[in-house]
Amino acid sequence: MLLEGLKVVEMSTWVAGPGCAAIMADWGAEVIKVESAAGDATRTFYPDTEESPGNPIFSMENRGKRGIVLDIASAAGREALLRLLETADIFISNLRPGALERAGLDYQSVKARAPRLIYASITGVGLVGPERDLPAFDITAFWTKSGVAHQMIPSDQEPFPCRPGFGDHTTALALCSAILAALHERRQTGRGRLVECSLLRTAAYAIGWDFSIQLRYGEAPRAQPKDDRPSPISGFFRTADDRWVCIVPRGPACFPAMMQLIGRPQVLDDVRYDRPIADLAVVREVRAWVEEALARLTFAEAAAALTAADLIWAPMASLAEVAASEQAEAAGCFIEVEDGWGGSFRSPATPARFPEGAPRPGRAAPKLGEHTEEVLAELDRAR
C-alpha cells in the first residue's frame, strides 16, 4: 500500500532531510535514520524524558523510523553505511557536499556500490557553485538569501525571520516529489540517479509569481506599507473585539459587495470610484471606510456579513484556535503519535490524504541508536 516495500536510508539532521524521510515513513516506507553518537540536533529541543515524554519537534520529523548510530569517520562505520545503501532504494542526506565527498559518501562514490539507489540530496544553495559548502538554514537560504523576505516584508517594517522549519518543510515536499519521479523512471531503466533540491531553488519557485515578473520585466512589486497598497478592500482589518480578518477580492463583483456591506452603495454610481481606482488618495479614502465599518462589528458579526456577501476572507487564527478547530480536525491536519513511553500526543499530519486507505502513521520516533544492533544484524543475515 502506497510506499510499503520501499527502503529509505536517511542520514541528515535538523528539518528538511528528516522531514522528507518522515513523509515517506508516514506513507508506509521503511525508513532507517543514521545518526552520529551526538544525535540529531533537534533531539535537544524539548528533551524526551519519562517525565516529559515525546519531544514534539524531533517526533514530527522522525516518527515511524528506525534509528541507528554509525561513526562514518571510521572505516567500519562507513562500510556499514555502504552495505546498508546496497540494500536500500533511496538515500536522503542534507550534509554539505564537501563533507560527503571527504567521507567518500558523495553520489559518484556511492553509485559504484549501489547503482539502483536514488540518491536524494538537500542543500542550502545547491550542489555546485561558489557557495555550495556554506552552512544554511531555511531562515537564511530560503527566507533571506532567496529574496522571499524582501518581497514579503513591507519597506516600513524592520526585517524579521520566518518561523523555524517553514522553508524546510516546503523543500522536504519538493524533494519527496522528485524522489517519486526518479523511482518511476527506475521502473523502466533499472538505474538509480542523483536527485537534488536546495532551499534556494525551492524558495525561488515558492515566490514564483514575483520572480516571473522580475525575470520578464526586470523588476517586481513587493509587499507595500498599508497606505500605499493599490486595493482598497484587500488586506487585514480589525474588528470591534480586537480580532483581525483578512479579505482578498477575487473579481469585479467584490467591490460592490463590500460597498453594500459597509452601507455605502451610493459610491457605485460615482465615477471617482470606478475600478480600478487609480488615485491613491481615493483608495485610502475607501480603505478608511472599510476599516471604520468593520471596527464597529464584532468578529462574529463581521464573519456573518463577509460570508453572506460571498467575499473571500479568513480570520487571523492563533495556533491554539486552529488546534481546536472542527474544520482543521475534519481536514486531517493532525494525527496521534506514540511518545515512546506508552502514551501519545497530537502532531501535525503530512499534507496529503488518502481517503481510500493508507498506512497508519504515528509510531514513536526512535531513541538514539535504538535499532543499531537490529539493523546491523539484518545486514549480516542478508550476506
Contacts in CASP RR format, 6 or more apart in sequence:
PFRMAT RR
TARGET T0000
AUTHOR 0000-0000-0000
METHOD contacts of the structure
MODEL  1
MLLEGLKVVEMSTWVAGPGCAAIMADWGAEVIKVESAAGDATRTFYPDTE
ESPGNPIFSMENRGKRGIVLDIASAAGREALLRLLETADIFISNLRPGAL
ERAGLDYQSVKARAPRLIYASITGVGLVGPERDLPAFDITAFWTKSGVAH
QMIPSDQEPFPCRPGFGDHTTALALCSAILAALHERRQTGRGRLVECSLL
RTAAYAIGWDFSIQLRYGEAPRAQPKDDRPSPISGFFRTADDRWVCIVPR
GPACFPAMMQLIGRPQVLDDVRYDRPIADLAVVREVRAWVEEALARLTFA
EAAAALTAADLIWAPMASLAEVAASEQAEAAGCFIEVEDGWGGSFRSPAT
PARFPEGAPRPGRAAPKLGEHTEEVLAELDRAR
1 28 0 8 1.000
1 357 0 8 1.000
1 358 0 8 1.000
1 359 0 8 1.000
2 27 0 8 1.000
2 28 0 8 1.000
2 354 0 8 1.000
2 358 0 8 1.000
2 359 0 8 1.000
3 24 0 8 1.000
3 27 0 8 1.000
3 28 0 8 1.000
3 29 0 8 1.000
3 359 0 8 1.000
4 28 0 8 1.000
4 29 0 8 1.000
4 359 0 8 1.000
5 28 0 8 1.000
5 29 0 8 1.000
5 30 0 8 1.000
6 24 0 8 1.000
6 28 0 8 1.000
6 29 0 8 1.000
6 30 0 8 1.000
6 89 0 8 1.000
6 90 0 8 1.000
6 183 0 8 1.000
7 29 0 8 1.000
7 30 0 8 1.000
7 32 0 8 1.000
7 87 0 8 1.000
7 88 0 8 1.000
7 89 0 8 1.000
7 90 0 8 1.000
8 21 0 8 1.000
8 24 0 8 1.000
8 25 0 8 1.000
8 29 0 8 1.000
8 30 0 8 1.000
8 31 0 8 1.000
8 32 0 8 1.000
8 88 0 8 1.000
8 89 0 8 1.000
8 90 0 8 1.000
8 91 0 8 1.000
8 92 0 8 1.000
9 31 0 8 1.000
9 32 0 8 1.000
9 34 0 8 1.000
9 81 0 8 1.000
9 84 0 8 1.000
9 85 0 8 1.000
9 88 0 8 1.000
9 90 0 8 1.000
9 91 0 8 1.000
9 92 0 8 1.000
10 17 0 8 1.000
10 18 0 8 1.000
10 20 0 8 1.000
10 21 0 8 1.000
10 31 0 8 1.000
10 32 0 8 1.000
10 33 0 8 1.000
10 34 0 8 1.000
10 65 0 8 1.000
10 91 0 8 1.000
10 92 0 8 1.000
10 93 0 8 1.000
11 33 0 8 1.000
11 34 0 8 1.000
11 35 0 8 1.000
11 72 0 8 1.000
11 81 0 8 1.000
11 91 0 8 1.000
11 92 0 8 1.000
11 93 0 8 1.000
11 95 0 8 1.000
11 105 0 8 1.000
12 18 0 8 1.000
12 21 0 8 1.000
12 92 0 8 1.000
12 93 0 8 1.000
12 94 0 8 1.000
12 95 0 8 1.000
12 122 0 8 1.000
13 35 0 8 1.000
13 39 0 8 1.000
13 40 0 8 1.000
13 41 0 8 1.000
13 42 0 8 1.000
13 94 0 8 1.000
13 95 0 8 1.000
14 40 0 8 1.000
14 41 0 8 1.000
14 42 0 8 1.000
14 94 0 8 1.000
14 137 0 8 1.000
14 168 0 8 1.000
15 42 0 8 1.000
15 61 0 8 1.000
15 138 0 8 1.000
15 164 0 8 1.000
15 165 0 8 1.000
15 168 0 8 1.000
15 169 0 8 1.000
15 172 0 8 1.000
16 94 0 8 1.000
16 122 0 8 1.000
16 138 0 8 1.000
16 167 0 8 1.000
16 168 0 8 1.000
16 169 0 8 1.000
16 171 0 8 1.000
16 172 0 8 1.000
16 175 0 8 1.000
16 199 0 8 1.000
17 92 0 8 1.000
17 93 0 8 1.000
17 94 0 8 1.000
17 122 0 8 1.000
17 168 0 8 1.000
17 172 0 8 1.000
17 175 0 8 1.000
18 33 0 8 1.000
18 40 0 8 1.000
18 42 0 8 1.000
18 61 0 8 1.000
18 62 0 8 1.000
19 60 0 8 1.000
19 61 0 8 1.000
19 62 0 8 1.000
19 168 0 8 1.000
19 169 0 8 1.000
19 172 0 8 1.000
20 92 0 8 1.000
20 120 0 8 1.000
20 122 0 8 1.000
20 171 0 8 1.000
20 172 0 8 1.000
20 173 0 8 1.000
20 175 0 8 1.000
20 176 0 8 1.000
20 179 0 8 1.000
21 31 0 8 1.000
21 33 0 8 1.000
21 62 0 8 1.000
21 65 0 8 1.000
21 92 0 8 1.000
22 31 0 8 1.000
22 60 0 8 1.000
22 61 0 8 1.000
22 62 0 8 1.000
22 63 0 8 1.000
22 64 0 8 1.000
22 65 0 8 1.000
22 172 0 8 1.000
22 350 0 8 1.000
23 172 0 8 1.000
23 173 0 8 1.000
23 176 0 8 1.000
23 350 0 8 1.000
24 31 0 8 1.000
24 90 0 8 1.000
24 176 0 8 1.000
24 179 0 8 1.000
25 31 0 8 1.000
25 63 0 8 1.000
25 64 0 8 1.000
25 65 0 8 1.000
25 361 0 8 1.000
26 63 0 8 1.000
26 64 0 8 1.000
26 349 0 8 1.000
26 350 0 8 1.000
26 359 0 8 1.000
26 361 0 8 1.000
26 362 0 8 1.000
27 350 0 8 1.000
27 352 0 8 1.000
27 358 0 8 1.000
27 359 0 8 1.000
27 361 0 8 1.000
28 358 0 8 1.000
28 359 0 8 1.000
28 361 0 8 1.000
29 90 0 8 1.000
30 66 0 8 1.000
31 64 0 8 1.000
31 65 0 8 1.000
31 66 0 8 1.000
32 65 0 8 1.000
32 66 0 8 1.000
32 67 0 8 1.000
32 68 0 8 1.000
32 84 0 8 1.000
32 88 0 8 1.000
32 371 0 8 1.000
32 375 0 8 1.000
33 40 0 8 1.000
33 62 0 8 1.000
33 65 0 8 1.000
33 66 0 8 1.000
33 67 0 8 1.000
33 68 0 8 1.000
33 366 0 8 1.000
34 67 0 8 1.000
34 68 0 8 1.000
34 69 0 8 1.000
34 70 0 8 1.000
34 72 0 8 1.000
34 81 0 8 1.000
34 84 0 8 1.000
35 67 0 8 1.000
35 68 0 8 1.000
35 69 0 8 1.000
35 70 0 8 1.000
35 368 0 8 1.000
35 369 0 8 1.000
36 69 0 8 1.000
36 70 0 8 1.000
36 71 0 8 1.000
36 72 0 8 1.000
37 69 0 8 1.000
37 71 0 8 1.000
39 69 0 8 1.000
39 368 0 8 1.000
40 58 0 8 1.000
40 62 0 8 1.000
42 55 0 8 1.000
42 57 0 8 1.000
42 58 0 8 1.000
42 61 0 8 1.000
42 62 0 8 1.000
43 55 0 8 1.000
43 58 0 8 1.000
43 368 0 8 1.000
45 55 0 8 1.000
45 57 0 8 1.000
45 58 0 8 1.000
46 52 0 8 1.000
46 54 0 8 1.000
46 55 0 8 1.000
46 56 0 8 1.000
46 57 0 8 1.000
46 58 0 8 1.000
47 55 0 8 1.000
48 54 0 8 1.000
48 55 0 8 1.000
48 58 0 8 1.000
48 59 0 8 1.000
48 339 0 8 1.000
48 340 0 8 1.000
48 365 0 8 1.000
48 367 0 8 1.000
50 341 0 8 1.000
53 339 0 8 1.000
53 340 0 8 1.000
53 341 0 8 1.000
53 342 0 8 1.000
53 343 0 8 1.000
54 339 0 8 1.000
54 340 0 8 1.000
54 341 0 8 1.000
54 345 0 8 1.000
54 364 0 8 1.000
54 365 0 8 1.000
55 365 0 8 1.000
56 345 0 8 1.000
56 347 0 8 1.000
58 365 0 8 1.000
59 337 0 8 1.000
59 339 0 8 1.000
59 345 0 8 1.000
59 347 0 8 1.000
59 364 0 8 1.000
59 365 0 8 1.000
60 337 0 8 1.000
60 347 0 8 1.000
60 348 0 8 1.000
61 365 0 8 1.000
62 365 0 8 1.000
62 366 0 8 1.000
63 337 0 8 1.000
63 338 0 8 1.000
63 347 0 8 1.000
63 361 0 8 1.000
63 362 0 8 1.000
63 363 0 8 1.000
63 364 0 8 1.000
63 365 0 8 1.000
64 361 0 8 1.000
64 362 0 8 1.000
64 363 0 8 1.000
64 364 0 8 1.000
64 365 0 8 1.000
64 366 0 8 1.000
65 365 0 8 1.000
65 366 0 8 1.000
66 366 0 8 1.000
66 370 0 8 1.000
66 371 0 8 1.000
66 374 0 8 1.000
66 375 0 8 1.000
67 366 0 8 1.000
67 368 0 8 1.000
67 369 0 8 1.000
67 370 0 8 1.000
67 371 0 8 1.000
67 372 0 8 1.000
67 375 0 8 1.000
68 369 0 8 1.000
68 371 0 8 1.000
68 372 0 8 1.000
68 375 0 8 1.000
68 376 0 8 1.000
69 368 0 8 1.000
69 369 0 8 1.000
69 372 0 8 1.000
70 77 0 8 1.000
70 80 0 8 1.000
70 81 0 8 1.000
70 372 0 8 1.000
71 77 0 8 1.000
72 78 0 8 1.000
72 81 0 8 1.000
72 103 0 8 1.000
72 105 0 8 1.000
73 103 0 8 1.000
78 103 0 8 1.000
78 104 0 8 1.000
78 105 0 8 1.000
80 376 0 8 1.000
80 379 0 8 1.000
81 105 0 8 1.000
82 105 0 8 1.000
82 110 0 8 1.000
82 113 0 8 1.000
82 114 0 8 1.000
83 379 0 8 1.000
84 375 0 8 1.000
84 379 0 8 1.000
85 91 0 8 1.000
85 110 0 8 1.000
85 113 0 8 1.000
85 114 0 8 1.000
85 117 0 8 1.000
86 113 0 8 1.000
86 114 0 8 1.000
87 379 0 8 1.000
87 382 0 8 1.000
88 114 0 8 1.000
88 117 0 8 1.000
89 116 0 8 1.000
89 117 0 8 1.000
89 118 0 8 1.000
89 183 0 8 1.000
90 117 0 8 1.000
90 118 0 8 1.000
90 120 0 8 1.000
90 179 0 8 1.000
90 183 0 8 1.000
91 110 0 8 1.000
91 114 0 8 1.000
91 117 0 8 1.000
91 118 0 8 1.000
91 119 0 8 1.000
91 120 0 8 1.000
92 120 0 8 1.000
92 122 0 8 1.000
92 175 0 8 1.000
92 179 0 8 1.000
93 100 0 8 1.000
93 105 0 8 1.000
93 120 0 8 1.000
93 121 0 8 1.000
93 122 0 8 1.000
94 121 0 8 1.000
94 122 0 8 1.000
94 123 0 8 1.000
96 123 0 8 1.000
96 132 0 8 1.000
96 133 0 8 1.000
96 135 0 8 1.000
97 106 0 8 1.000
97 121 0 8 1.000
97 123 0 8 1.000
97 126 0 8 1.000
97 127 0 8 1.000
97 132 0 8 1.000
97 133 0 8 1.000
98 106 0 8 1.000
98 132 0 8 1.000
98 133 0 8 1.000
99 133 0 8 1.000
100 106 0 8 1.000
101 109 0 8 1.000
104 110 0 8 1.000
107 119 0 8 1.000
107 121 0 8 1.000
107 194 0 8 1.000
110 117 0 8 1.000
110 119 0 8 1.000
111 117 0 8 1.000
111 119 0 8 1.000
115 191 0 8 1.000
115 192 0 8 1.000
116 186 0 8 1.000
116 190 0 8 1.000
116 191 0 8 1.000
116 192 0 8 1.000
117 192 0 8 1.000
118 179 0 8 1.000
118 182 0 8 1.000
118 183 0 8 1.000
118 186 0 8 1.000
118 192 0 8 1.000
118 193 0 8 1.000
118 195 0 8 1.000
119 192 0 8 1.000
119 193 0 8 1.000
119 194 0 8 1.000
119 195 0 8 1.000
120 175 0 8 1.000
120 178 0 8 1.000
120 179 0 8 1.000
120 182 0 8 1.000
120 195 0 8 1.000
120 196 0 8 1.000
120 197 0 8 1.000
121 127 0 8 1.000
121 194 0 8 1.000
121 195 0 8 1.000
121 196 0 8 1.000
121 197 0 8 1.000
122 171 0 8 1.000
122 172 0 8 1.000
122 175 0 8 1.000
122 196 0 8 1.000
122 197 0 8 1.000
122 198 0 8 1.000
122 199 0 8 1.000
123 132 0 8 1.000
123 136 0 8 1.000
123 196 0 8 1.000
123 197 0 8 1.000
123 198 0 8 1.000
123 199 0 8 1.000
124 134 0 8 1.000
124 136 0 8 1.000
124 141 0 8 1.000
124 198 0 8 1.000
124 199 0 8 1.000
124 200 0 8 1.000
125 131 0 8 1.000
125 132 0 8 1.000
125 134 0 8 1.000
125 136 0 8 1.000
125 141 0 8 1.000
125 145 0 8 1.000
125 198 0 8 1.000
125 199 0 8 1.000
125 200 0 8 1.000
126 132 0 8 1.000
126 196 0 8 1.000
126 198 0 8 1.000
126 200 0 8 1.000
126 201 0 8 1.000
127 196 0 8 1.000
127 198 0 8 1.000
136 145 0 8 1.000
136 199 0 8 1.000
137 168 0 8 1.000
138 162 0 8 1.000
138 164 0 8 1.000
138 165 0 8 1.000
138 166 0 8 1.000
138 167 0 8 1.000
138 168 0 8 1.000
138 171 0 8 1.000
138 199 0 8 1.000
139 161 0 8 1.000
139 162 0 8 1.000
139 164 0 8 1.000
141 198 0 8 1.000
141 199 0 8 1.000
141 200 0 8 1.000
141 203 0 8 1.000
142 148 0 8 1.000
142 162 0 8 1.000
142 166 0 8 1.000
142 167 0 8 1.000
142 168 0 8 1.000
142 170 0 8 1.000
142 171 0 8 1.000
142 199 0 8 1.000
142 200 0 8 1.000
142 202 0 8 1.000
142 203 0 8 1.000
142 206 0 8 1.000
143 149 0 8 1.000
143 161 0 8 1.000
143 162 0 8 1.000
143 166 0 8 1.000
143 167 0 8 1.000
143 203 0 8 1.000
144 159 0 8 1.000
144 161 0 8 1.000
145 200 0 8 1.000
146 199 0 8 1.000
146 200 0 8 1.000
146 203 0 8 1.000
146 204 0 8 1.000
146 207 0 8 1.000
147 203 0 8 1.000
147 207 0 8 1.000
148 162 0 8 1.000
148 203 0 8 1.000
148 206 0 8 1.000
148 207 0 8 1.000
149 159 0 8 1.000
149 161 0 8 1.000
149 162 0 8 1.000
150 222 0 8 1.000
151 207 0 8 1.000
151 210 0 8 1.000
151 220 0 8 1.000
151 222 0 8 1.000
151 223 0 8 1.000
152 222 0 8 1.000
152 223 0 8 1.000
153 159 0 8 1.000
153 160 0 8 1.000
153 223 0 8 1.000
154 222 0 8 1.000
154 223 0 8 1.000
154 224 0 8 1.000
154 225 0 8 1.000
154 226 0 8 1.000
155 222 0 8 1.000
155 224 0 8 1.000
155 225 0 8 1.000
156 225 0 8 1.000
167 199 0 8 1.000
167 202 0 8 1.000
167 203 0 8 1.000
167 206 0 8 1.000
168 199 0 8 1.000
170 202 0 8 1.000
170 203 0 8 1.000
170 206 0 8 1.000
171 197 0 8 1.000
171 198 0 8 1.000
171 199 0 8 1.000
171 202 0 8 1.000
173 351 0 8 1.000
174 197 0 8 1.000
174 202 0 8 1.000
174 205 0 8 1.000
175 195 0 8 1.000
175 197 0 8 1.000
178 195 0 8 1.000
178 196 0 8 1.000
178 197 0 8 1.000
179 195 0 8 1.000
181 195 0 8 1.000
182 192 0 8 1.000
182 193 0 8 1.000
182 195 0 8 1.000
185 192 0 8 1.000
185 193 0 8 1.000
186 192 0 8 1.000
186 193 0 8 1.000
204 211 0 8 1.000
210 220 0 8 1.000
210 221 0 8 1.000
210 222 0 8 1.000
211 220 0 8 1.000
213 219 0 8 1.000
213 220 0 8 1.000
213 221 0 8 1.000
214 220 0 8 1.000
226 287 0 8 1.000
227 284 0 8 1.000
228 280 0 8 1.000
229 235 0 8 1.000
229 283 0 8 1.000
229 287 0 8 1.000
230 276 0 8 1.000
230 277 0 8 1.000
230 280 0 8 1.000
230 283 0 8 1.000
231 249 0 8 1.000
231 283 0 8 1.000
232 255 0 8 1.000
232 277 0 8 1.000
232 282 0 8 1.000
232 283 0 8 1.000
232 284 0 8 1.000
232 285 0 8 1.000
232 286 0 8 1.000
232 287 0 8 1.000
232 290 0 8 1.000
233 247 0 8 1.000
233 249 0 8 1.000
233 254 0 8 1.000
233 255 0 8 1.000
233 258 0 8 1.000
233 286 0 8 1.000
233 287 0 8 1.000
233 290 0 8 1.000
234 247 0 8 1.000
234 248 0 8 1.000
234 249 0 8 1.000
235 246 0 8 1.000
235 247 0 8 1.000
235 248 0 8 1.000
236 244 0 8 1.000
236 245 0 8 1.000
236 246 0 8 1.000
236 316 0 8 1.000
237 244 0 8 1.000
237 245 0 8 1.000
237 247 0 8 1.000
237 290 0 8 1.000
237 291 0 8 1.000
237 294 0 8 1.000
237 295 0 8 1.000
237 302 0 8 1.000
238 244 0 8 1.000
238 291 0 8 1.000
238 294 0 8 1.000
238 295 0 8 1.000
239 245 0 8 1.000
239 294 0 8 1.000
239 295 0 8 1.000
239 297 0 8 1.000
239 298 0 8 1.000
239 299 0 8 1.000
239 301 0 8 1.000
239 302 0 8 1.000
240 295 0 8 1.000
240 296 0 8 1.000
240 297 0 8 1.000
240 298 0 8 1.000
240 299 0 8 1.000
241 298 0 8 1.000
241 299 0 8 1.000
243 299 0 8 1.000
243 302 0 8 1.000
243 315 0 8 1.000
243 316 0 8 1.000
244 315 0 8 1.000
244 316 0 8 1.000
245 294 0 8 1.000
245 299 0 8 1.000
245 302 0 8 1.000
245 303 0 8 1.000
245 306 0 8 1.000
245 313 0 8 1.000
245 314 0 8 1.000
245 315 0 8 1.000
245 316 0 8 1.000
246 313 0 8 1.000
246 314 0 8 1.000
246 315 0 8 1.000
246 316 0 8 1.000
247 258 0 8 1.000
247 306 0 8 1.000
247 311 0 8 1.000
247 312 0 8 1.000
247 313 0 8 1.000
248 312 0 8 1.000
248 313 0 8 1.000
249 255 0 8 1.000
249 258 0 8 1.000
249 311 0 8 1.000
249 312 0 8 1.000
250 312 0 8 1.000
252 275 0 8 1.000
254 311 0 8 1.000
254 312 0 8 1.000
255 275 0 8 1.000
256 265 0 8 1.000
256 268 0 8 1.000
257 309 0 8 1.000
257 310 0 8 1.000
257 311 0 8 1.000
258 290 0 8 1.000
258 309 0 8 1.000
258 311 0 8 1.000
259 265 0 8 1.000
259 267 0 8 1.000
259 268 0 8 1.000
260 309 0 8 1.000
261 293 0 8 1.000
261 305 0 8 1.000
261 306 0 8 1.000
261 309 0 8 1.000
261 311 0 8 1.000
262 289 0 8 1.000
262 290 0 8 1.000
262 293 0 8 1.000
262 294 0 8 1.000
263 293 0 8 1.000
264 289 0 8 1.000
267 273 0 8 1.000
267 286 0 8 1.000
272 279 0 8 1.000
272 282 0 8 1.000
273 282 0 8 1.000
273 286 0 8 1.000
277 283 0 8 1.000
277 286 0 8 1.000
294 302 0 8 1.000
297 305 0 8 1.000
299 315 0 8 1.000
303 313 0 8 1.000
303 315 0 8 1.000
306 313 0 8 1.000
307 313 0 8 1.000
315 321 0 8 1.000
317 325 0 8 1.000
322 328 0 8 1.000
322 333 0 8 1.000
323 334 0 8 1.000
323 346 0 8 1.000
328 334 0 8 1.000
332 349 0 8 1.000
332 353 0 8 1.000
333 348 0 8 1.000
333 349 0 8 1.000
334 346 0 8 1.000
334 347 0 8 1.000
334 348 0 8 1.000
334 349 0 8 1.000
335 346 0 8 1.000
335 347 0 8 1.000
335 348 0 8 1.000
335 349 0 8 1.000
335 361 0 8 1.000
335 362 0 8 1.000
336 344 0 8 1.000
336 345 0 8 1.000
336 346 0 8 1.000
336 347 0 8 1.000
336 362 0 8 1.000
337 344 0 8 1.000
337 345 0 8 1.000
337 346 0 8 1.000
337 347 0 8 1.000
337 361 0 8 1.000
337 362 0 8 1.000
337 363 0 8 1.000
337 364 0 8 1.000
338 344 0 8 1.000
338 362 0 8 1.000
338 363 0 8 1.000
338 364 0 8 1.000
339 345 0 8 1.000
339 364 0 8 1.000
340 364 0 8 1.000
340 365 0 8 1.000
340 367 0 8 1.000
347 362 0 8 1.000
349 361 0 8 1.000
350 361 0 8 1.000
END
